Every structure is written in C-alpha cells, then in structure tokens.
C-alpha cells in the first residue's frame, strides 16, 4: 500500500494519497485547491490517480476536487448528506472503496458536519474533522453547537471501538480553526488518544455536549463562502495572476514584511505578510468576501505565494499584483521601551490586539482590547485625537492591526520589536484578569 500525507502548514490542513503500488492506482482524500503537489507526487510514484474522496464539505479551505474532476476526469465521492451540487459517488456507512487491492472502508461520523465520514485503510484511520491529535472538532459550523456536539460524541465513541494500535491521521493539525488546542503532531493512535485526549475522557453525553459546545475558536468570516464553493458546482483552475501598474478602486493587500510596509506603502493598503505564520487565516479575518483584491509584493514569486494562500481560503477574485507600486506612505513604528512614557503622558491610545484569552493572562494597564481580527469592524470605537499604538505578543498582529487602522484614517503606529511578554521581562507591570468560574 502507498500512503502519503500532505500538510498545509499555513492553514493546518492535511490531505492524503492512498494507492496500490502493484497496479499503479491511487486516490486522494480531501485535496487542497492547489493540486500541483499531488500531481507531482503521483508522477514521482508512477501511479495514476483514479478518484477523490471527501470526508465532508470543508468550511476552512477550498477543495481541489473540482479541478481534478474538470481537468483530469476524476469522480468525487462524498456522503449524500452533503447535498452537493455536482455529480458525485455516494459514500454510505460501511461501504468499501477499492483502489487496486487496497480497501478504504467508510465510517459515517456526523458531528462536525452531518455528512462527515472517516476512512479506515488497513490499520490506519483517516479521522478528517472529527478526532484530532489531542483534541476534537468544533461542532458549530453546520448545525447548532449542541446538536453537533451530541452527534460528535457518538461518532468519537464509534472510533474508540477500533483497536488501540490503529494509527490516527487527522484532517487538521495545529493552526486550523476547525478545533482548538490541536497538537502540531501529524499522527497518533487510537490508544494514545484514548489515554491522553481530554475530550475522550468525558464519558457522559451531557457532560461532553456542555464542554465541546462552548466554542472558544472564532468562526471564520469567509466560512459560508468556502462552503458554497465546495458544495458546487465544480470549481476549475484559477486565472493567471497578471501584473498591474496601479490599483483602481481595489483593496491593496500588501504581503511584504512589516518593516517594508512601514518604510512605505500604497495609501489605504492592508498589510498581512505572506512570510509570517497563518497567512491565510489572518488574511481571511482582515479581508471581506467579495472584495476586489490587488496584491503588493516584493516580487512575482512572493505575489504568487500570496495568491495560492488567498485562493485556498476562497478569495478567487484576484485582480493582479502591483509591479511598480507607489509605496510613498510611511508608518512610524513605536519602540517598546517608549510605550510606558507615552502611555503615562496620555499622548497615545494603546490597543492590545491579542485575543481576549491572551489578554486575561496579563495586559498593560490603560490599554484597550480589540483583537486584530475585529479591528476593521470596530475601528469606530477608537479615538481620532491621538495616535493609536497597537501591541500584541511579537509584533506580527500589531502590524496587521495598525495597517487596518491606518487605512481607516487613523494615525496608527505598531510595536514591532516585541510584545507583552517582553514588556513584563523589562520589569513593567501587567494586570491579570480572572473570570468568574475560571
């Protein structure tokens, strides 16, 4: 048996190639929209791809099943509860899909979504968005959280009927919004999860539902757009990314490093560096579905990498990239060591752009909290009569938030050389907030 795992480190998504080395056939499970790596691996292995299987209709990334169907003639299998708007092979509970002599057994495991299925291949189980390493899926993306959680409880206990020795290969690792507290490990075993996964220790359904329905991970703002794209009709290959001289009413997404953006950027541009972590996730929270987007990058290769990341999260309407951008507008970062005196003098508004759970663990007195992902929607809550200094843990999210505020007309200045932990390490005080029941 051939077995290959592919992981998109930016989004934390995993997909799989399963094949029979004897007859040279293989299938794909949950392929990403950028299908080139699968084609390259199939060519390297000398196998012919025969079909695509989907564990469910994904809400966090665009699937490549349409490209495989339209450009390579591959059939697509998914559970009928997905109600896809494309031709599909129905995957029913207990069915077997064969690729050569290798059998893939279907387990219907609703919870994350009603159509969700896991796939058992020998002593491996592809758990999709049900069981992760050290965590479980969120149940609120397709139905009410409590309804999804009850279904997930029974599906997880069905997986626990498998032998402890069975290897677990999840649909996501750390970095995904489809669950919380996921491990960066790319595989586990049923036995290891039985012993170490906190959610599996909850043996009563009411207890499990109460715990897992309390979602702490933000819902992706472009989730419905991605679900619609994945439900069909089939989505083909993207249009080439073309060079542009000037932006003309579009949103300019500057994907260069924060220092480059601060040195000079296009007026009104938003800055989400493609070289940083979680580019797709962060861009998805800053951009709005349906916006016309132009990329500003240091070179074409950087622009192409950004385009791949944006298309993966459903931003397909890319109008091109700027070759010679009028990057004449600077931004003045603030040094961390200057924040104390500026704040004491009342000359700035300090905006902590971390998530609320991070802020509760320690924040600078006198700061206000708006997570970076909400800054664009809540900018009208901030004053215009003094500079806004944004701060986070390392400078990355502060840079994004400052660009959003600057585009909205504020005098925004990020702290790029550190964050809250560095503030504390230099002997400055923070306030810790304990919530009732915590």
Secondary structure, 3 states (H helix, E strand, C coil): CEEEEEEECCCCEEEEEEEECCCCEEEEECCECCCHHHHHHHHHHCCEEEEEECCCCCCCCCECHHHHHHHHCCEEEECHHHCCCCCCEECCCCCEEEECCEEEEEEECCCCCCCCEEEEECCEEEEECCEECCEEECCCCCCCHHHHHHHHHHHHHHHCCCCCCCEEEECECCCCCCECCCCCCCCEEHHHHHHHCHHHHCCCHHHHHHHHCCCCCCCCCCHHHHHHHHHCCCCCCCCCCCEECCCCCCEEEECCCHHHHHHCECCCCEECCCCCCCHHHHHHHHCCCCCCEEEECCCHHHHHHHHHHHHHCCCCCEEEEECCCCCCECCCCCCHHHHHHHHHCCCEEEEECCCHHHHHCCECCCCEECCHHHHHHHHHHCCCCCEEEEECCCCHHHHHHHHHHHHCCCCEEECCCCCHHHHHHCCCCCECCCCCCC
